[in-house]
Amino acid sequence: MLAGLLFAQQDADDRPGQLTATLPFGGVTIIEYQARLLIAAGAAQLVVVVGRLTPELLGALGRIGKRGIAVDAVRSAAEASAKLHPLARIVMLADGLITTQDVIDGFAEEGSDALLVVPDATAPTRYERLGGGTAWAGVARLDARRIADVAALPRDYNLQSTALRLADQARAAHVPLAEAMLRDGHGIEHSSAALAVRGKAVLAATVADRRNWFNAIVLAPLARALVPRLIERRAGTAGIALGGAAAAPPPAHTATSPRPSLIHTDATQDATHFTHSILTVPQQQQHHN
């Protein structure tokens, strides 16, 4: 069983009183975006460690629950351990983490404890430091026993930090963060302005997935170059989708076979809603203001 462990505890840098987890990203909140990645990877349960339950967070958790997954808000390691299945395979994401589906899918696979890491020397100051000159890059696969072990400690032990250290001491695999993941927008942010920048990179990665050589070599560089400009100009989502389709080689067809659709990749179709959200949210906010 796959379970997700999320955090909604830190305040945003540029929005006093608002939790980072409830900052807007891609038309939803960060925590909803994280939940969608985990659900797509096969998670059957989400446990969210909270510091306080704000109206925005309650709304986000309610919307996540409507997607047909069990969602529990907890305040301590003991409560988290009680909610998690003892045999669960847990994917833990940092508060404020933005990443792509490929990263989550890799950690959702069967396996022992694993930590996504970057070199300590190049890691931002907020990244959790580990041993061996590395820092945690925001994604971990943990055995449920790690959470139970933290629950057995005094209540003032930080769940995320302690679980990471216990896993590291148990010789968890260190998975280096690939340079391509950084280009695709992977990172931990607590600022709405920085999230807007990462949103463009994540969108480009969503449009140009890497499931085949053409996407990896041709579409990915094109998307990274063109999508940010389209977003800045608030171009329509159809333009982005058709642009990606025009670059792709058309599938072979005969007179008896149906004519291929211009938009023929699942990645382009999946990106349309995300693109529309990023492009239209600022306009909606302006309208309400």
C-alpha positions in Angstrom: 0.0 0.0 0.0 1.3 3.4 -1.0 0.7 6.4 1.4 1.7 10.0 1.1 3.0 12.0 4.1 2.7 15.8 3.5 3.4 18.9 5.6 1.5 22.1 6.1 3.3 23.9 8.8 5.5 26.7 7.5 4.3 30.2 6.7 4.9 31.8 3.3 7.8 34.3 3.0 5.8 37.0 1.2 2.3 36.4 2.5 2.3 36.8 6.3 -0.2 34.5 8.0 -0.7 32.2 5.0 0.7 28.7 5.0 3.1 27.8 2.2 1.0 24.7 1.5 -2.0 26.9 0.6 -0.1 29.2 -1.8 -1.6 29.0 -5.3 0.2 26.9 -7.9 -1.2 25.8 -11.3 -4.8 26.8 -10.4 -4.8 24.9 -7.1 -2.8 25.1 -3.9 0.7 23.5 -3.4 -0.7 20.8 -1.2 -3.4 19.9 -3.7 -0.7 19.8 -6.4 1.4 17.4 -4.3 -1.7 15.3 -3.5 -2.5 15.0 -7.3 1.1 13.7 -8.0 0.8 11.1 -5.2 -2.7 10.0 -6.3 -1.5 9.6 -9.8 1.4 7.5 -8.5 -1.1 5.1 -6.8 -1.4 6.5 -3.3 -4.4 5.2 -1.4 -4.0 7.4 1.7 -2.7 10.9 2.5 -1.6 12.0 6.0 -1.0 15.8 6.4 1.0 17.1 9.3 -0.4 20.5 10.3 0.6 23.3 12.6 -2.8 25.0 12.5 -5.9 24.4 10.4 -6.6 27.6 8.5 -9.7 28.1 6.3 -7.6 27.8 3.2 -6.0 24.6 4.4 -9.4 23.1 5.4 -10.8 23.9 1.9 -7.8 22.3 0.2 -8.0 19.1 2.3 -11.7 19.0 1.5 -11.1 19.2 -2.2 -8.4 16.5 -2.0 -10.8 14.2 -0.2 -13.4 14.6 -3.0 -10.9 12.8 -5.3 -11.7 9.6 -3.5 -8.7 9.2 -1.3 -8.5 9.0 2.5 -7.1 12.3 4.0 -6.2 12.7 7.6 -4.8 15.9 9.3 -2.5 15.2 12.3 -0.4 17.2 14.6 2.2 14.8 15.9 4.2 11.7 14.9 2.1 9.6 17.2 -1.1 10.6 15.4 0.5 10.1 12.0 1.7 6.6 13.0 -1.7 5.7 14.3 -3.3 6.7 10.9 -0.8 5.1 8.6 -1.0 1.4 7.8 1.8 -0.5 9.5 2.8 -2.1 6.2 2.5 1.1 4.1 5.2 2.3 1.8 5.4 6.0 2.5 6.4 8.8 0.1 7.2 11.9 2.2 7.2 15.3 0.5 8.7 18.5 2.0 6.5 21.5 2.9 6.6 23.7 -0.2 8.0 21.0 -2.6 7.3 21.5 -6.3 8.3 18.6 -8.6 7.1 16.5 -11.5 5.3 13.2 -11.9 8.4 11.3 -13.0 10.1 12.1 -9.7 7.2 10.9 -7.6 6.7 7.8 -9.7 10.2 6.7 -9.1 9.9 6.9 -5.4 6.5 5.3 -5.4 8.0 2.0 -6.6 8.6 -0.9 -4.3 11.9 -0.6 -2.4 13.7 0.2 0.8 14.2 3.6 2.3 15.5 6.2 -0.2 16.2 9.9 -0.1 16.4 12.3 -2.9 19.6 14.4 -2.3 21.7 17.2 -3.7 25.3 18.2 -2.7 25.4 20.1 0.5 27.6 22.8 -1.1 25.1 23.8 -3.7 21.8 23.2 -1.7 19.7 26.2 -0.7 19.9 27.1 3.0 16.5 25.7 3.8 17.2 22.2 2.5 17.6 19.7 5.3 21.2 18.7 5.8 22.1 15.0 5.9 25.3 13.1 6.3 28.0 12.6 3.7 27.9 16.1 2.4 24.4 15.9 1.1 21.1 17.7 1.6 17.5 16.4 1.3 15.8 17.5 -1.9 12.3 17.1 -0.6 11.3 13.5 -1.6 11.7 10.3 0.5 10.5 6.8 0.4 10.2 5.5 4.0 9.1 2.3 5.8 6.2 3.0 8.1 8.4 1.9 11.0 10.4 5.1 10.7 7.2 7.1 11.6 6.5 4.7 14.5 10.1 5.1 15.7 9.6 8.9 15.8 6.3 8.5 17.6 8.1 6.6 20.4 10.3 9.7 21.0 9.3 12.7 23.1 6.6 14.8 21.4 9.0 17.8 20.7 11.0 15.8 18.2 10.4 17.2 14.7 8.7 14.4 12.6 10.3 15.3 9.2 13.8 15.9 10.5 13.9 12.9 12.8 12.4 10.5 10.2 15.0 11.6 7.7 17.8 11.0 10.2 16.5 7.6 11.2 16.3 6.6 7.6 19.8 7.9 6.9 21.2 6.1 9.9 19.5 2.9 8.6 21.5 3.4 5.4 18.8 4.7 3.2 19.8 4.9 -0.5 20.8 8.4 -1.6 19.3 9.2 -5.0 21.1 12.2 -6.6 18.8 14.8 -8.0 19.4 14.9 -11.8 20.1 18.2 -13.5 17.1 17.6 -15.7 14.8 17.6 -12.7 16.1 21.1 -11.7 15.4 22.4 -15.3 11.9 20.9 -15.0 11.2 23.1 -11.9 12.0 20.8 -9.0 12.6 22.7 -5.8 11.3 23.8 -2.4 9.8 27.2 -2.3 8.0 29.4 0.3 7.5 32.5 -1.9 4.6 33.0 -4.2 6.8 34.9 -6.6 9.3 32.1 -6.8 6.5 29.6 -7.3 5.4 31.5 -10.5 8.8 30.9 -12.0 8.8 27.2 -11.1 5.3 26.9 -12.5 6.6 27.8 -16.0 9.3 25.2 -15.8 6.9 22.5 -14.6 4.4 23.3 -17.3 7.1 23.0 -20.0 8.1 19.6 -18.6 4.4 18.5 -18.6 3.9 19.5 -22.2 7.1 17.8 -23.3 7.3 14.6 -21.5 10.2 12.2 -22.0 8.4 8.9 -22.8 10.2 8.7 -26.2 13.3 10.0 -27.9 11.5 12.6 -29.9 9.9 14.2 -26.8 13.2 14.1 -25.0 15.4 15.5 -27.7 13.0 17.8 -29.6 9.9 18.7 -27.7 11.5 19.2 -24.2 13.9 21.9 -25.3 11.2 23.6 -27.4 8.8 23.6 -24.5 11.3 25.1 -22.1 12.1 27.9 -24.6 8.6 28.7 -25.8 6.1 28.0 -22.9 7.4 30.7 -20.5 7.0 33.3 -23.3 3.5 32.1 -24.0 2.6 32.3 -20.3 3.9 35.8 -20.1 1.8 36.8 -23.0 -1.2 34.9 -21.6 -1.5 32.9 -24.9 -4.4 30.5 -25.2 -3.9 26.9 -24.2 -5.0 25.7 -27.6 -2.0 27.6 -29.1 0.4 25.7 -26.8 -1.2 22.4 -27.5 -1.2 22.9 -31.2 2.3 24.2 -31.2 3.5 21.0 -29.5 1.5 18.9 -31.9 2.8 20.7 -35.0 6.4 20.0 -34.0 5.7 16.3 -33.6 5.9 13.9 -36.6 2.4 12.9 -37.7 1.6 9.2 -37.4 1.3 7.2 -40.6 -2.3 6.7 -41.9 -4.0 5.4 -44.9 -7.1 6.4 -46.8 -9.1 3.8 -44.8 -7.8 4.8 -41.4 -9.1 7.8 -39.5 -7.2 11.0 -39.9 -4.9 11.5 -36.9 -5.8 14.2 -34.4 -3.6 17.3 -34.3 -3.2 16.8 -30.6 -2.0 13.2 -30.3 0.1 12.9 -27.2 -1.3 12.2 -23.8 1.2 14.6 -22.3 -0.1 17.5 -24.3 -3.7 16.8 -23.4 -2.8 16.4 -19.7 -1.0 19.7 -19.8 -4.0 21.7 -21.2 -5.8 22.0 -17.9 -2.6 22.9 -16.0 -1.7 25.5 -18.7 -5.2 27.0 -18.6 -5.0 27.3 -14.8 -1.7 29.1 -14.8 -2.8 31.4 -17.6 -6.2 32.3 -16.2 -5.7 32.5 -12.4 -4.0 35.9 -12.5 -6.8 37.3 -14.7 -9.4 35.9 -12.3 -7.6 37.5 -9.3 -7.5 40.8 -11.1 -11.2 40.5 -11.8 -12.0 40.0 -8.2 -9.8 42.8 -7.1 
